[in-house]
Every structure is written in structure tokens, then in C-alpha cells.
Amino acid sequence: MDVNIMPGKYVVAVSGGVDSVVLLDLLAGRAELRLVVAHFDHGMRAESCADRLFVQNLAQKYNLPFVFDEGNLGAKASEATGRAGRYKFLRQVMRAADAQSIVTAHHEDDLLETAILNLLRGTGRKGLSSLKNPGEIYRPLLDTPKQALAEYAKTHHLEWREDATNADITYLRNYIRHKILPRFDAGARQNLRGLVDAAHRANTEIDTLLTNQLHVQTSRLVLDRQWFAMLPHAVAKEMLAAWLRSHGIRNFDKKLIERVTAAAKTFAPRKRIDIDAAHVLRVEKTRLALAPRER
């Protein structure tokens, strides 16, 4: 098994599970790579401290620097909260280490599970191809099935930690992993993967068109209100979402986009619409202006 990765310095996210243990083993023997092993203890399980010690010993085995942090999120924290804390930590390590990317062990099964999960949640066009490779996150195993990673681990006598919560099918992702995806034969998996790849290509083209339209506005912080109001509603929602993302605002859902789009088209001038804890949208007669929330 080979990993396609350019020479350089990387932060490798290692949870201690079989996927990340295999990833680290594949990368550690590459002389052209400088690696930092990073582990985030979410503090959501009683045994998470043992996971951290396991990864620390693994890094020592490969003679690699090790960095960790504790989230202390608690057993009731959501998957989204855990993911946000984990990536915040990984980005901090990347900047501190002056690394070029964060490398994670997401594989093809993760890709397909996420596509099914997001379809069930109705997350829109982005959901079908959300698990890809943005600039600072590199996922070199996305073409590798989970089974191949498990076989590699057994063949090379690797040890790893099992997260007991991964078997709990009351979580929707675990239900998909254990009850839905195993029913897919090779042909069905290939068809779903083809749909995910096609959605990714289409999303890339759509995002480029949206960005080009935003560039013709008079200011990055302003949209022409008449132009926005004349857009078909579905297009206006996509445009608003792209505009917010261009300013680093990503913590929004479909309900917020729907509410703000409708308000931006219909509110009287001098109204303000809450976006998040730091931003509001000012509705003026001829324009829509993104502004910091007054404290």
C-alpha cells in the first residue's frame, strides 16, 4: 500500500484507531517527510487518557515529536463539537510547527458514510462531497477501503485502540457504517463513489461561478440589493452562503440561510439581521452590508 504525498513537513492526526495507526506506519518510513504526531483528547470517554498514552508511545516508537491537547468536552458533547475542537487544535499545531498540511486517515468508507449521512440530513449540494481535500487538510487514503487498512494492520502486526462507541448503532453514522454500507456490493460502492466524485466536480464549478459573481460587486463586504433580490431564491441562498464563507463565516445551517435570504429581499431599510456572534447583515435601500456586531 502506498500513500501519495509530496515531500515536506506535516502534522499527522492520530487517534489511536486502526486507520490512523496504519497511516502513521505508512508515512513514518518516508525519509522525505518530516512529521509531527498530534492527538486530541476530546474528554468524552473515560478511557480517552489511555488513548493519548498509546499514541504518545507510538510516536516514541517511530522517534517522532508528539503534541496533544485535552478538550474536556464531556460525555454529552456532540460529534460536531468534538470535530470543531479537534480541528482547531490541529490547525494550531500546524501553524506552530510551520507545517504545510494536516494529514488525516479518512478512507473510502468514511467518504461513502458521510455522503449517505448528509443525504439523510438534507445538507444540500455540499453534503454529497463534503469529505474532500481542502487546502490545509490532506486525506491521502480516500481511495482506500477500510478493509484494506484492516488487512494491512494485521499483516504488519500493528496494534491499535478500539473506541467502544463506534459499535453503538444508536448514532446515525454508526448505523450507516454497520447496517447500511455493508449491504453494498462492489458495484453499488463504485456507483456511489462515482456520484460523490461527480458531485464534487459540479460543486467546484458552481463555487467558481459564485465567486466570480461576488468579485463584480463594488466591495467584498457589500452586495447590490436589487441584484440579489432578482436572483432565483435557490440561487440567492447559494450566493449568500458563498459570500459568508468568503469572510470565514462557516457556522451556519440551512435555516439561517433561508431566514437571512428572505429577510435580505423583503426587510425595510435600516433593519439588521443577526448572522453569528460576531456579524450582522445591515439591510439598506440599495445594498446589503456585512458588518461587525456592536458590543
RADALIN-V722242 format. One line per field, one symbol per residue. ss: DSSP state (H for helix, E for strand, L for the rest). psi: psi as a letter, one per 20 degrees, with the letter a starting at -180 (. if undefined). burial: + if it has 16 or more other ideal C-beta (glycine too) atoms within 10 Angstrom, else -. Layout:
ss = ???
psi = ???
burial = ???
This chain:
ss = LLLLLLLEEEEEELLLLHHHHHHHHHHHLLLLEEEEEEEEELLLLLLHHHHHHHHHHHHHHLLLEEEEEELLLLLLLLHHHHHHHHHHHHHHHHHHHLLLEEELLLEHHHHHHHHHHHHHHLLLLLHHHLLLLLLLEELLELLLLHHHHHHHHHHLLLLLLLLHHHHLLLLHHHHHHHHHHHHLLHHHHHHHHHHHHHHHHHHHHHHHHHHHHHHLLLELLEEEHHHHHHLLHHHHHHHHHHHHHHLLLLLLLHHHHHHHHHHHHHLLLLEEEELLLLEEEEELLLEEEEEELLL
psi = pqpopqqapqpooohirhghgggghhhhjohjpoqppppoohkiqhjhhhgghghghghhgjlqqpprqphlhqhjqrhggggggghgghhgggghilqhrpprkpahhgggghggghghiljahhhhkhmbnrgippnijijpqghhghhggghjlqqrqpohiiiojipgghggghhghiipahgggggghggggghggghggghgggghhhiiqhqhjpqohggghiqqghhhggggghgghijjoimrahggggghggghhhqqqjqqppgaiiqrpporgirpppqqpp.
burial = ----+----+++++++++++++++++++----+-++++++++++---+--++-+++-++----+-++++-+-+---+----+--+++-++--++--+-++++++++++++++++++++-----+-+++++++----++++++-+++-++--++----+-++-+-----------+++---+----------++--+--++--+---+--+--+---+----++-+-++--+---++++++++++-------+---++--++-+++-+-----+-+---+++++---++-+-----
